[in-house]
Amino acid sequence: MLPWLDPDCPVFPDVSNALNEPDGLLAVGGNLLPGTLIDAYRQGIFPWYNDDEPYLWWSPDPRTVLHPRDVHISKSLKKFIRKTAFNLSFDRAFSEVIRECAKPRESGSDTWITRDMISAYEVLHELGHAHSVEVWENDTLVGGLYGLAIGQVFFGESMFSRRDNSSKYAFVVLCRHLSLWQFSLLDCQVRNSHLATLGASTIPRAEFVRQLDTYCSQTPTGANWKVERQWNDLTQ
């Protein structure tokens, strides 16, 4: 039986207790307060639920990750970058990005980014823990992503694209900056083909947790989340 977390003072069970199924359901209940969320991410746990469900907490095994310096840029993406004049920014439009990510996909699937989730991550953004990358075509937001930064780890949450390759562009920009800032790990949660083309791979959950224990307590170098530029040198 899954443990129910105290809504006032949730204590997460060890991730080794997660159900033995692909996404690793671990616990139910708790809350989405900033301290709870940060505590969860530091342990390799994240919330994922629908509007009609209680809070559900997950810790997949294996875990999909990427070392920022190892991001893969395909030949076709390099060509696209050279020919495209997108404008880029960090943290200029966090609320817009998370709301775009929350919209149903073209496939018609429902969103897991609920109203409560949006509010919770907006608070994390105001506190300086959650960040966004925006891709602009002139003054129109056409792609982006958001996630949390804890120590030298960036926990990616979701991305969206309104133009071909705009989410990949945002991802590559993020990785280049994380590498410059000495981030050691980018958490991609669950594997998909989109992430695999960008260099993400899987590691055992136990190894992921070990790396979190090391990197979440280390400080990145020179991180500046107020980046705004037109960047076409990503192919170098």
Biotite code that builds the C-alpha atoms (Angstrom):
import biotite.structure as struc

atoms = struc.array([
    struc.Atom([0.000, 0.000, 0.000], chain_id="A", res_id=1, res_name="MET", atom_name="CA", element="C"),
    struc.Atom([1.248, 3.479, -0.840], chain_id="A", res_id=2, res_name="LEU", atom_name="CA", element="C"),
    struc.Atom([2.038, 5.725, 2.123], chain_id="A", res_id=3, res_name="PRO", atom_name="CA", element="C"),
    struc.Atom([-0.130, 8.824, 2.609], chain_id="A", res_id=4, res_name="TRP", atom_name="CA", element="C"),
    struc.Atom([1.894, 11.904, 3.475], chain_id="A", res_id=5, res_name="LEU", atom_name="CA", element="C"),
    struc.Atom([0.863, 14.283, 6.252], chain_id="A", res_id=6, res_name="ASP", atom_name="CA", element="C"),
    struc.Atom([-0.566, 17.399, 4.538], chain_id="A", res_id=7, res_name="PRO", atom_name="CA", element="C"),
    struc.Atom([1.044, 19.667, 7.129], chain_id="A", res_id=8, res_name="ASP", atom_name="CA", element="C"),
    struc.Atom([4.435, 18.022, 7.574], chain_id="A", res_id=9, res_name="CYS", atom_name="CA", element="C"),
    struc.Atom([5.109, 15.458, 4.820], chain_id="A", res_id=10, res_name="PRO", atom_name="CA", element="C"),
    struc.Atom([8.055, 13.093, 5.229], chain_id="A", res_id=11, res_name="VAL", atom_name="CA", element="C"),
    struc.Atom([8.945, 11.186, 2.075], chain_id="A", res_id=12, res_name="PHE", atom_name="CA", element="C"),
    struc.Atom([9.767, 7.484, 2.238], chain_id="A", res_id=13, res_name="PRO", atom_name="CA", element="C"),
    struc.Atom([13.048, 6.270, 0.803], chain_id="A", res_id=14, res_name="ASP", atom_name="CA", element="C"),
    struc.Atom([12.839, 6.145, -2.990], chain_id="A", res_id=15, res_name="VAL", atom_name="CA", element="C"),
    struc.Atom([13.740, 2.450, -2.916], chain_id="A", res_id=16, res_name="SER", atom_name="CA", element="C"),
    struc.Atom([10.160, 1.936, -1.706], chain_id="A", res_id=17, res_name="ASN", atom_name="CA", element="C"),
    struc.Atom([8.676, 3.194, -4.996], chain_id="A", res_id=18, res_name="ALA", atom_name="CA", element="C"),
    struc.Atom([6.476, 0.752, -6.855], chain_id="A", res_id=19, res_name="LEU", atom_name="CA", element="C"),
    struc.Atom([8.330, -1.518, -9.229], chain_id="A", res_id=20, res_name="ASN", atom_name="CA", element="C"),
    struc.Atom([6.825, -0.042, -12.387], chain_id="A", res_id=21, res_name="GLU", atom_name="CA", element="C"),
    struc.Atom([8.303, 2.320, -15.002], chain_id="A", res_id=22, res_name="PRO", atom_name="CA", element="C"),
    struc.Atom([7.472, 5.681, -13.432], chain_id="A", res_id=23, res_name="ASP", atom_name="CA", element="C"),
    struc.Atom([8.060, 4.659, -9.818], chain_id="A", res_id=24, res_name="GLY", atom_name="CA", element="C"),
    struc.Atom([4.977, 5.821, -7.891], chain_id="A", res_id=25, res_name="LEU", atom_name="CA", element="C"),
    struc.Atom([6.190, 6.436, -4.317], chain_id="A", res_id=26, res_name="LEU", atom_name="CA", element="C"),
    struc.Atom([3.608, 8.243, -2.169], chain_id="A", res_id=27, res_name="ALA", atom_name="CA", element="C"),
    struc.Atom([0.297, 10.119, -2.056], chain_id="A", res_id=28, res_name="VAL", atom_name="CA", element="C"),
    struc.Atom([-0.770, 13.350, -0.373], chain_id="A", res_id=29, res_name="GLY", atom_name="CA", element="C"),
    struc.Atom([1.356, 16.025, 1.265], chain_id="A", res_id=30, res_name="GLY", atom_name="CA", element="C"),
    struc.Atom([1.432, 19.541, -0.126], chain_id="A", res_id=31, res_name="ASN", atom_name="CA", element="C"),
    struc.Atom([3.090, 21.691, -2.779], chain_id="A", res_id=32, res_name="LEU", atom_name="CA", element="C"),
    struc.Atom([4.748, 24.234, -0.486], chain_id="A", res_id=33, res_name="LEU", atom_name="CA", element="C"),
    struc.Atom([8.233, 25.394, -1.530], chain_id="A", res_id=34, res_name="PRO", atom_name="CA", element="C"),
    struc.Atom([10.025, 23.502, 1.245], chain_id="A", res_id=35, res_name="GLY", atom_name="CA", element="C"),
    struc.Atom([8.195, 20.282, 0.392], chain_id="A", res_id=36, res_name="THR", atom_name="CA", element="C"),
    struc.Atom([8.988, 20.541, -3.303], chain_id="A", res_id=37, res_name="LEU", atom_name="CA", element="C"),
    struc.Atom([12.664, 21.321, -2.772], chain_id="A", res_id=38, res_name="ILE", atom_name="CA", element="C"),
    struc.Atom([12.969, 18.474, -0.275], chain_id="A", res_id=39, res_name="ASP", atom_name="CA", element="C"),
    struc.Atom([11.343, 16.132, -2.781], chain_id="A", res_id=40, res_name="ALA", atom_name="CA", element="C"),
    struc.Atom([13.595, 17.100, -5.694], chain_id="A", res_id=41, res_name="TYR", atom_name="CA", element="C"),
    struc.Atom([16.732, 16.769, -3.574], chain_id="A", res_id=42, res_name="ARG", atom_name="CA", element="C"),
    struc.Atom([15.708, 13.137, -2.962], chain_id="A", res_id=43, res_name="GLN", atom_name="CA", element="C"),
    struc.Atom([14.914, 12.391, -6.615], chain_id="A", res_id=44, res_name="GLY", atom_name="CA", element="C"),
    struc.Atom([11.139, 12.745, -6.227], chain_id="A", res_id=45, res_name="ILE", atom_name="CA", element="C"),
    struc.Atom([8.688, 14.913, -8.160], chain_id="A", res_id=46, res_name="PHE", atom_name="CA", element="C"),
    struc.Atom([4.894, 15.462, -8.236], chain_id="A", res_id=47, res_name="PRO", atom_name="CA", element="C"),
    struc.Atom([2.808, 14.293, -11.180], chain_id="A", res_id=48, res_name="TRP", atom_name="CA", element="C"),
    struc.Atom([-0.978, 14.015, -10.984], chain_id="A", res_id=49, res_name="TYR", atom_name="CA", element="C"),
    struc.Atom([-4.238, 15.073, -12.611], chain_id="A", res_id=50, res_name="ASN", atom_name="CA", element="C"),
    struc.Atom([-6.741, 17.654, -11.359], chain_id="A", res_id=51, res_name="ASP", atom_name="CA", element="C"),
    struc.Atom([-9.110, 14.970, -10.094], chain_id="A", res_id=52, res_name="ASP", atom_name="CA", element="C"),
    struc.Atom([-6.401, 13.120, -8.125], chain_id="A", res_id=53, res_name="GLU", atom_name="CA", element="C"),
    struc.Atom([-4.587, 13.711, -4.817], chain_id="A", res_id=54, res_name="PRO", atom_name="CA", element="C"),
    struc.Atom([-0.941, 14.730, -5.060], chain_id="A", res_id=55, res_name="TYR", atom_name="CA", element="C"),
    struc.Atom([1.092, 11.803, -6.416], chain_id="A", res_id=56, res_name="LEU", atom_name="CA", element="C"),
    struc.Atom([4.877, 11.581, -5.964], chain_id="A", res_id=57, res_name="TRP", atom_name="CA", element="C"),
    struc.Atom([7.185, 9.645, -8.279], chain_id="A", res_id=58, res_name="TRP", atom_name="CA", element="C"),
    struc.Atom([10.784, 8.464, -8.501], chain_id="A", res_id=59, res_name="SER", atom_name="CA", element="C"),
    struc.Atom([11.435, 6.572, -11.755], chain_id="A", res_id=60, res_name="PRO", atom_name="CA", element="C"),
    struc.Atom([14.010, 3.829, -12.095], chain_id="A", res_id=61, res_name="ASP", atom_name="CA", element="C"),
    struc.Atom([16.002, 4.190, -14.274], chain_id="A", res_id=62, res_name="PRO", atom_name="CA", element="C"),
    struc.Atom([16.302, 7.984, -14.380], chain_id="A", res_id=63, res_name="ARG", atom_name="CA", element="C"),
    struc.Atom([16.932, 9.990, -17.546], chain_id="A", res_id=64, res_name="THR", atom_name="CA", element="C"),
    struc.Atom([19.748, 12.514, -17.192], chain_id="A", res_id=65, res_name="VAL", atom_name="CA", element="C"),
    struc.Atom([22.222, 14.558, -19.181], chain_id="A", res_id=66, res_name="LEU", atom_name="CA", element="C"),
    struc.Atom([25.541, 16.119, -18.280], chain_id="A", res_id=67, res_name="HIS", atom_name="CA", element="C"),
    struc.Atom([25.106, 19.626, -19.757], chain_id="A", res_id=68, res_name="PRO", atom_name="CA", element="C"),
    struc.Atom([28.474, 19.625, -21.517], chain_id="A", res_id=69, res_name="ARG", atom_name="CA", element="C"),
    struc.Atom([27.442, 16.456, -23.390], chain_id="A", res_id=70, res_name="ASP", atom_name="CA", element="C"),
    struc.Atom([24.348, 17.874, -25.105], chain_id="A", res_id=71, res_name="VAL", atom_name="CA", element="C"),
    struc.Atom([24.136, 16.546, -28.655], chain_id="A", res_id=72, res_name="HIS", atom_name="CA", element="C"),
    struc.Atom([23.395, 18.917, -31.531], chain_id="A", res_id=73, res_name="ILE", atom_name="CA", element="C"),
    struc.Atom([22.532, 17.015, -34.703], chain_id="A", res_id=74, res_name="SER", atom_name="CA", element="C"),
    struc.Atom([23.646, 18.195, -38.132], chain_id="A", res_id=75, res_name="LYS", atom_name="CA", element="C"),
    struc.Atom([20.099, 19.197, -39.009], chain_id="A", res_id=76, res_name="SER", atom_name="CA", element="C"),
    struc.Atom([19.721, 21.185, -35.773], chain_id="A", res_id=77, res_name="LEU", atom_name="CA", element="C"),
    struc.Atom([23.072, 22.905, -36.370], chain_id="A", res_id=78, res_name="LYS", atom_name="CA", element="C"),
    struc.Atom([21.872, 23.904, -39.819], chain_id="A", res_id=79, res_name="LYS", atom_name="CA", element="C"),
    struc.Atom([18.610, 25.186, -38.391], chain_id="A", res_id=80, res_name="PHE", atom_name="CA", element="C"),
    struc.Atom([20.416, 27.232, -35.741], chain_id="A", res_id=81, res_name="ILE", atom_name="CA", element="C"),
    struc.Atom([22.708, 28.838, -38.291], chain_id="A", res_id=82, res_name="ARG", atom_name="CA", element="C"),
    struc.Atom([19.738, 29.983, -40.359], chain_id="A", res_id=83, res_name="LYS", atom_name="CA", element="C"),
    struc.Atom([17.410, 31.050, -37.544], chain_id="A", res_id=84, res_name="THR", atom_name="CA", element="C"),
    struc.Atom([17.356, 34.372, -35.731], chain_id="A", res_id=85, res_name="ALA", atom_name="CA", element="C"),
    struc.Atom([15.381, 33.505, -32.623], chain_id="A", res_id=86, res_name="PHE", atom_name="CA", element="C"),
    struc.Atom([15.800, 35.778, -29.622], chain_id="A", res_id=87, res_name="ASN", atom_name="CA", element="C"),
    struc.Atom([16.508, 34.091, -26.319], chain_id="A", res_id=88, res_name="LEU", atom_name="CA", element="C"),
    struc.Atom([15.905, 34.995, -22.701], chain_id="A", res_id=89, res_name="SER", atom_name="CA", element="C"),
    struc.Atom([15.922, 33.426, -19.257], chain_id="A", res_id=90, res_name="PHE", atom_name="CA", element="C"),
    struc.Atom([13.312, 34.230, -16.593], chain_id="A", res_id=91, res_name="ASP", atom_name="CA", element="C"),
    struc.Atom([11.623, 36.964, -18.630], chain_id="A", res_id=92, res_name="ARG", atom_name="CA", element="C"),
    struc.Atom([8.287, 35.160, -18.940], chain_id="A", res_id=93, res_name="ALA", atom_name="CA", element="C"),
    struc.Atom([8.165, 32.262, -16.475], chain_id="A", res_id=94, res_name="PHE", atom_name="CA", element="C"),
    struc.Atom([4.390, 32.352, -16.031], chain_id="A", res_id=95, res_name="SER", atom_name="CA", element="C"),
    struc.Atom([3.830, 32.411, -19.784], chain_id="A", res_id=96, res_name="GLU", atom_name="CA", element="C"),
    struc.Atom([6.148, 29.450, -20.298], chain_id="A", res_id=97, res_name="VAL", atom_name="CA", element="C"),
    struc.Atom([4.571, 27.226, -17.649], chain_id="A", res_id=98, res_name="ILE", atom_name="CA", element="C"),
    struc.Atom([1.092, 28.028, -18.953], chain_id="A", res_id=99, res_name="ARG", atom_name="CA", element="C"),
    struc.Atom([2.160, 27.169, -22.500], chain_id="A", res_id=100, res_name="GLU", atom_name="CA", element="C"),
    struc.Atom([3.611, 23.898, -21.215], chain_id="A", res_id=101, res_name="CYS", atom_name="CA", element="C"),
    struc.Atom([0.292, 23.205, -19.476], chain_id="A", res_id=102, res_name="ALA", atom_name="CA", element="C"),
    struc.Atom([-1.763, 23.426, -22.663], chain_id="A", res_id=103, res_name="LYS", atom_name="CA", element="C"),
    struc.Atom([-2.920, 20.113, -24.175], chain_id="A", res_id=104, res_name="PRO", atom_name="CA", element="C"),
    struc.Atom([-0.658, 18.719, -26.862], chain_id="A", res_id=105, res_name="ARG", atom_name="CA", element="C"),
    struc.Atom([-1.752, 18.328, -30.463], chain_id="A", res_id=106, res_name="GLU", atom_name="CA", element="C"),
    struc.Atom([-2.232, 14.635, -29.748], chain_id="A", res_id=107, res_name="SER", atom_name="CA", element="C"),
    struc.Atom([-5.147, 15.626, -27.523], chain_id="A", res_id=108, res_name="GLY", atom_name="CA", element="C"),
    struc.Atom([-3.603, 14.261, -24.325], chain_id="A", res_id=109, res_name="SER", atom_name="CA", element="C"),
    struc.Atom([-4.534, 15.997, -21.088], chain_id="A", res_id=110, res_name="ASP", atom_name="CA", element="C"),
    struc.Atom([-2.036, 18.125, -19.220], chain_id="A", res_id=111, res_name="THR", atom_name="CA", element="C"),
    struc.Atom([-0.531, 17.086, -15.876], chain_id="A", res_id=112, res_name="TRP", atom_name="CA", element="C"),
    struc.Atom([0.439, 20.696, -15.058], chain_id="A", res_id=113, res_name="ILE", atom_name="CA", element="C"),
    struc.Atom([-2.569, 21.584, -12.924], chain_id="A", res_id=114, res_name="THR", atom_name="CA", element="C"),
    struc.Atom([-3.610, 24.976, -11.570], chain_id="A", res_id=115, res_name="ARG", atom_name="CA", element="C"),
    struc.Atom([-2.108, 24.089, -8.186], chain_id="A", res_id=116, res_name="ASP", atom_name="CA", element="C"),
    struc.Atom([1.153, 23.077, -9.860], chain_id="A", res_id=117, res_name="MET", atom_name="CA", element="C"),
    struc.Atom([1.325, 26.349, -11.784], chain_id="A", res_id=118, res_name="ILE", atom_name="CA", element="C"),
    struc.Atom([0.790, 28.359, -8.604], chain_id="A", res_id=119, res_name="SER", atom_name="CA", element="C"),
    struc.Atom([3.362, 26.320, -6.678], chain_id="A", res_id=120, res_name="ALA", atom_name="CA", element="C"),
    struc.Atom([6.087, 26.703, -9.288], chain_id="A", res_id=121, res_name="TYR", atom_name="CA", element="C"),
    struc.Atom([5.369, 30.400, -9.708], chain_id="A", res_id=122, res_name="GLU", atom_name="CA", element="C"),
    struc.Atom([6.115, 30.761, -5.999], chain_id="A", res_id=123, res_name="VAL", atom_name="CA", element="C"),
    struc.Atom([9.345, 28.791, -6.476], chain_id="A", res_id=124, res_name="LEU", atom_name="CA", element="C"),
    struc.Atom([10.230, 31.160, -9.304], chain_id="A", res_id=125, res_name="HIS", atom_name="CA", element="C"),
    struc.Atom([9.595, 34.206, -7.134], chain_id="A", res_id=126, res_name="GLU", atom_name="CA", element="C"),
    struc.Atom([11.901, 32.669, -4.520], chain_id="A", res_id=127, res_name="LEU", atom_name="CA", element="C"),
    struc.Atom([14.651, 32.160, -7.102], chain_id="A", res_id=128, res_name="GLY", atom_name="CA", element="C"),
    struc.Atom([14.470, 28.353, -7.340], chain_id="A", res_id=129, res_name="HIS", atom_name="CA", element="C"),
    struc.Atom([12.492, 27.837, -10.571], chain_id="A", res_id=130, res_name="ALA", atom_name="CA", element="C"),
    struc.Atom([13.654, 29.217, -13.915], chain_id="A", res_id=131, res_name="HIS", atom_name="CA", element="C"),
    struc.Atom([12.535, 29.422, -17.507], chain_id="A", res_id=132, res_name="SER", atom_name="CA", element="C"),
    struc.Atom([14.138, 29.673, -20.937], chain_id="A", res_id=133, res_name="VAL", atom_name="CA", element="C"),
    struc.Atom([12.168, 31.577, -23.577], chain_id="A", res_id=134, res_name="GLU", atom_name="CA", element="C"),
    struc.Atom([12.494, 31.484, -27.355], chain_id="A", res_id=135, res_name="VAL", atom_name="CA", element="C"),
    struc.Atom([11.080, 34.487, -29.175], chain_id="A", res_id=136, res_name="TRP", atom_name="CA", element="C"),
    struc.Atom([10.287, 35.148, -32.817], chain_id="A", res_id=137, res_name="GLU", atom_name="CA", element="C"),
    struc.Atom([10.238, 38.935, -32.865], chain_id="A", res_id=138, res_name="ASN", atom_name="CA", element="C"),
    struc.Atom([8.011, 39.621, -29.831], chain_id="A", res_id=139, res_name="ASP", atom_name="CA", element="C"),
    struc.Atom([6.106, 36.320, -29.928], chain_id="A", res_id=140, res_name="THR", atom_name="CA", element="C"),
    struc.Atom([6.912, 33.502, -27.521], chain_id="A", res_id=141, res_name="LEU", atom_name="CA", element="C"),
    struc.Atom([7.353, 30.399, -29.699], chain_id="A", res_id=142, res_name="VAL", atom_name="CA", element="C"),
    struc.Atom([9.094, 27.919, -27.418], chain_id="A", res_id=143, res_name="GLY", atom_name="CA", element="C"),
    struc.Atom([10.599, 27.370, -24.022], chain_id="A", res_id=144, res_name="GLY", atom_name="CA", element="C"),
    struc.Atom([11.081, 25.216, -20.959], chain_id="A", res_id=145, res_name="LEU", atom_name="CA", element="C"),
    struc.Atom([11.148, 25.494, -17.180], chain_id="A", res_id=146, res_name="TYR", atom_name="CA", element="C"),
    struc.Atom([12.558, 23.664, -14.175], chain_id="A", res_id=147, res_name="GLY", atom_name="CA", element="C"),
    struc.Atom([14.289, 23.992, -10.805], chain_id="A", res_id=148, res_name="LEU", atom_name="CA", element="C"),
    struc.Atom([17.910, 24.704, -9.958], chain_id="A", res_id=149, res_name="ALA", atom_name="CA", element="C"),
    struc.Atom([19.252, 23.221, -6.721], chain_id="A", res_id=150, res_name="ILE", atom_name="CA", element="C"),
    struc.Atom([22.997, 23.461, -6.255], chain_id="A", res_id=151, res_name="GLY", atom_name="CA", element="C"),
    struc.Atom([24.680, 22.146, -9.400], chain_id="A", res_id=152, res_name="GLN", atom_name="CA", element="C"),
    struc.Atom([21.590, 20.264, -10.590], chain_id="A", res_id=153, res_name="VAL", atom_name="CA", element="C"),
    struc.Atom([18.869, 21.535, -12.916], chain_id="A", res_id=154, res_name="PHE", atom_name="CA", element="C"),
    struc.Atom([15.645, 19.546, -12.715], chain_id="A", res_id=155, res_name="PHE", atom_name="CA", element="C"),
    struc.Atom([13.859, 19.939, -16.037], chain_id="A", res_id=156, res_name="GLY", atom_name="CA", element="C"),
    struc.Atom([10.075, 19.899, -15.823], chain_id="A", res_id=157, res_name="GLU", atom_name="CA", element="C"),
    struc.Atom([8.489, 20.564, -19.194], chain_id="A", res_id=158, res_name="SER", atom_name="CA", element="C"),
    struc.Atom([9.006, 22.241, -22.556], chain_id="A", res_id=159, res_name="MET", atom_name="CA", element="C"),
    struc.Atom([6.809, 23.459, -25.379], chain_id="A", res_id=160, res_name="PHE", atom_name="CA", element="C"),
    struc.Atom([7.223, 24.368, -29.023], chain_id="A", res_id=161, res_name="SER", atom_name="CA", element="C"),
    struc.Atom([5.134, 26.579, -31.305], chain_id="A", res_id=162, res_name="ARG", atom_name="CA", element="C"),
    struc.Atom([7.758, 26.579, -34.092], chain_id="A", res_id=163, res_name="ARG", atom_name="CA", element="C"),
    struc.Atom([9.843, 23.741, -35.456], chain_id="A", res_id=164, res_name="ASP", atom_name="CA", element="C"),
    struc.Atom([12.833, 22.996, -33.217], chain_id="A", res_id=165, res_name="ASN", atom_name="CA", element="C"),
    struc.Atom([12.136, 25.878, -30.814], chain_id="A", res_id=166, res_name="SER", atom_name="CA", element="C"),
    struc.Atom([12.042, 23.623, -27.721], chain_id="A", res_id=167, res_name="SER", atom_name="CA", element="C"),
    struc.Atom([15.257, 21.892, -28.820], chain_id="A", res_id=168, res_name="LYS", atom_name="CA", element="C"),
    struc.Atom([16.782, 25.328, -29.287], chain_id="A", res_id=169, res_name="TYR", atom_name="CA", element="C"),
    struc.Atom([15.778, 26.275, -25.739], chain_id="A", res_id=170, res_name="ALA", atom_name="CA", element="C"),
    struc.Atom([17.205, 23.007, -24.407], chain_id="A", res_id=171, res_name="PHE", atom_name="CA", element="C"),
    struc.Atom([20.563, 23.491, -26.142], chain_id="A", res_id=172, res_name="VAL", atom_name="CA", element="C"),
    struc.Atom([20.775, 27.094, -24.908], chain_id="A", res_id=173, res_name="VAL", atom_name="CA", element="C"),
    struc.Atom([20.071, 25.914, -21.358], chain_id="A", res_id=174, res_name="LEU", atom_name="CA", element="C"),
    struc.Atom([22.730, 23.202, -21.553], chain_id="A", res_id=175, res_name="CYS", atom_name="CA", element="C"),
    struc.Atom([25.365, 25.603, -22.877], chain_id="A", res_id=176, res_name="ARG", atom_name="CA", element="C"),
    struc.Atom([24.716, 28.006, -20.012], chain_id="A", res_id=177, res_name="HIS", atom_name="CA", element="C"),
    struc.Atom([24.578, 25.251, -17.387], chain_id="A", res_id=178, res_name="LEU", atom_name="CA", element="C"),
    struc.Atom([27.934, 24.000, -18.634], chain_id="A", res_id=179, res_name="SER", atom_name="CA", element="C"),
    struc.Atom([29.431, 27.491, -18.415], chain_id="A", res_id=180, res_name="LEU", atom_name="CA", element="C"),
    struc.Atom([28.073, 27.807, -14.865], chain_id="A", res_id=181, res_name="TRP", atom_name="CA", element="C"),
    struc.Atom([29.602, 24.465, -13.802], chain_id="A", res_id=182, res_name="GLN", atom_name="CA", element="C"),
    struc.Atom([26.304, 22.631, -13.353], chain_id="A", res_id=183, res_name="PHE", atom_name="CA", element="C"),
    struc.Atom([27.015, 18.922, -13.154], chain_id="A", res_id=184, res_name="SER", atom_name="CA", element="C"),
    struc.Atom([23.667, 17.318, -13.941], chain_id="A", res_id=185, res_name="LEU", atom_name="CA", element="C"),
    struc.Atom([20.408, 17.954, -15.776], chain_id="A", res_id=186, res_name="LEU", atom_name="CA", element="C"),
    struc.Atom([17.505, 15.751, -14.683], chain_id="A", res_id=187, res_name="ASP", atom_name="CA", element="C"),
    struc.Atom([15.172, 14.831, -17.548], chain_id="A", res_id=188, res_name="CYS", atom_name="CA", element="C"),
    struc.Atom([12.983, 12.491, -15.449], chain_id="A", res_id=189, res_name="GLN", atom_name="CA", element="C"),
    struc.Atom([11.587, 9.945, -17.937], chain_id="A", res_id=190, res_name="VAL", atom_name="CA", element="C"),
    struc.Atom([13.132, 8.946, -21.255], chain_id="A", res_id=191, res_name="ARG", atom_name="CA", element="C"),
    struc.Atom([11.536, 9.910, -24.557], chain_id="A", res_id=192, res_name="ASN", atom_name="CA", element="C"),
    struc.Atom([12.824, 10.013, -28.130], chain_id="A", res_id=193, res_name="SER", atom_name="CA", element="C"),
    struc.Atom([12.931, 13.833, -28.146], chain_id="A", res_id=194, res_name="HIS", atom_name="CA", element="C"),
    struc.Atom([15.368, 13.891, -25.208], chain_id="A", res_id=195, res_name="LEU", atom_name="CA", element="C"),
    struc.Atom([17.377, 10.962, -26.539], chain_id="A", res_id=196, res_name="ALA", atom_name="CA", element="C"),
    struc.Atom([18.206, 12.870, -29.731], chain_id="A", res_id=197, res_name="THR", atom_name="CA", element="C"),
    struc.Atom([19.678, 15.618, -27.531], chain_id="A", res_id=198, res_name="LEU", atom_name="CA", element="C"),
    struc.Atom([22.008, 13.238, -25.716], chain_id="A", res_id=199, res_name="GLY", atom_name="CA", element="C"),
    struc.Atom([19.999, 12.214, -22.654], chain_id="A", res_id=200, res_name="ALA", atom_name="CA", element="C"),
    struc.Atom([20.573, 8.715, -21.302], chain_id="A", res_id=201, res_name="SER", atom_name="CA", element="C"),
    struc.Atom([19.393, 6.602, -18.367], chain_id="A", res_id=202, res_name="THR", atom_name="CA", element="C"),
    struc.Atom([21.136, 5.663, -15.136], chain_id="A", res_id=203, res_name="ILE", atom_name="CA", element="C"),
    struc.Atom([19.944, 3.544, -12.196], chain_id="A", res_id=204, res_name="PRO", atom_name="CA", element="C"),
    struc.Atom([17.900, 5.483, -9.640], chain_id="A", res_id=205, res_name="ARG", atom_name="CA", element="C"),
    struc.Atom([20.391, 4.612, -6.891], chain_id="A", res_id=206, res_name="ALA", atom_name="CA", element="C"),
    struc.Atom([23.182, 6.246, -8.898], chain_id="A", res_id=207, res_name="GLU", atom_name="CA", element="C"),
    struc.Atom([20.996, 9.274, -9.595], chain_id="A", res_id=208, res_name="PHE", atom_name="CA", element="C"),
    struc.Atom([20.298, 9.724, -5.873], chain_id="A", res_id=209, res_name="VAL", atom_name="CA", element="C"),
    struc.Atom([24.005, 9.358, -5.119], chain_id="A", res_id=210, res_name="ARG", atom_name="CA", element="C"),
    struc.Atom([24.778, 12.144, -7.598], chain_id="A", res_id=211, res_name="GLN", atom_name="CA", element="C"),
    struc.Atom([22.062, 14.342, -6.078], chain_id="A", res_id=212, res_name="LEU", atom_name="CA", element="C"),
    struc.Atom([23.631, 13.891, -2.652], chain_id="A", res_id=213, res_name="ASP", atom_name="CA", element="C"),
    struc.Atom([26.871, 15.233, -4.089], chain_id="A", res_id=214, res_name="THR", atom_name="CA", element="C"),
    struc.Atom([25.779, 17.939, -6.527], chain_id="A", res_id=215, res_name="TYR", atom_name="CA", element="C"),
    struc.Atom([22.751, 19.506, -4.806], chain_id="A", res_id=216, res_name="CYS", atom_name="CA", element="C"),
    struc.Atom([24.996, 20.759, -2.018], chain_id="A", res_id=217, res_name="SER", atom_name="CA", element="C"),
    struc.Atom([27.562, 22.335, -4.363], chain_id="A", res_id=218, res_name="GLN", atom_name="CA", element="C"),
    struc.Atom([27.340, 25.918, -5.619], chain_id="A", res_id=219, res_name="THR", atom_name="CA", element="C"),
    struc.Atom([27.445, 26.688, -9.355], chain_id="A", res_id=220, res_name="PRO", atom_name="CA", element="C"),
    struc.Atom([29.874, 29.315, -10.638], chain_id="A", res_id=221, res_name="THR", atom_name="CA", element="C"),
    struc.Atom([28.618, 32.593, -12.072], chain_id="A", res_id=222, res_name="GLY", atom_name="CA", element="C"),
    struc.Atom([25.022, 31.530, -12.672], chain_id="A", res_id=223, res_name="ALA", atom_name="CA", element="C"),
    struc.Atom([23.052, 34.465, -14.076], chain_id="A", res_id=224, res_name="ASN", atom_name="CA", element="C"),
    struc.Atom([19.399, 33.801, -14.864], chain_id="A", res_id=225, res_name="TRP", atom_name="CA", element="C"),
    struc.Atom([18.861, 37.176, -16.542], chain_id="A", res_id=226, res_name="LYS", atom_name="CA", element="C"),
    struc.Atom([20.222, 36.258, -19.963], chain_id="A", res_id=227, res_name="VAL", atom_name="CA", element="C"),
    struc.Atom([18.852, 37.955, -23.060], chain_id="A", res_id=228, res_name="GLU", atom_name="CA", element="C"),
    struc.Atom([20.526, 37.598, -26.419], chain_id="A", res_id=229, res_name="ARG", atom_name="CA", element="C"),
    struc.Atom([20.302, 36.450, -29.987], chain_id="A", res_id=230, res_name="GLN", atom_name="CA", element="C"),
    struc.Atom([22.532, 33.416, -30.091], chain_id="A", res_id=231, res_name="TRP", atom_name="CA", element="C"),
    struc.Atom([23.547, 31.740, -33.332], chain_id="A", res_id=232, res_name="ASN", atom_name="CA", element="C"),
    struc.Atom([26.945, 30.447, -32.173], chain_id="A", res_id=233, res_name="ASP", atom_name="CA", element="C"),
    struc.Atom([25.602, 27.288, -30.517], chain_id="A", res_id=234, res_name="LEU", atom_name="CA", element="C"),
    struc.Atom([27.074, 25.169, -33.305], chain_id="A", res_id=235, res_name="THR", atom_name="CA", element="C"),
    struc.Atom([30.663, 26.088, -32.422], chain_id="A", res_id=236, res_name="GLN", atom_name="CA", element="C"),
])
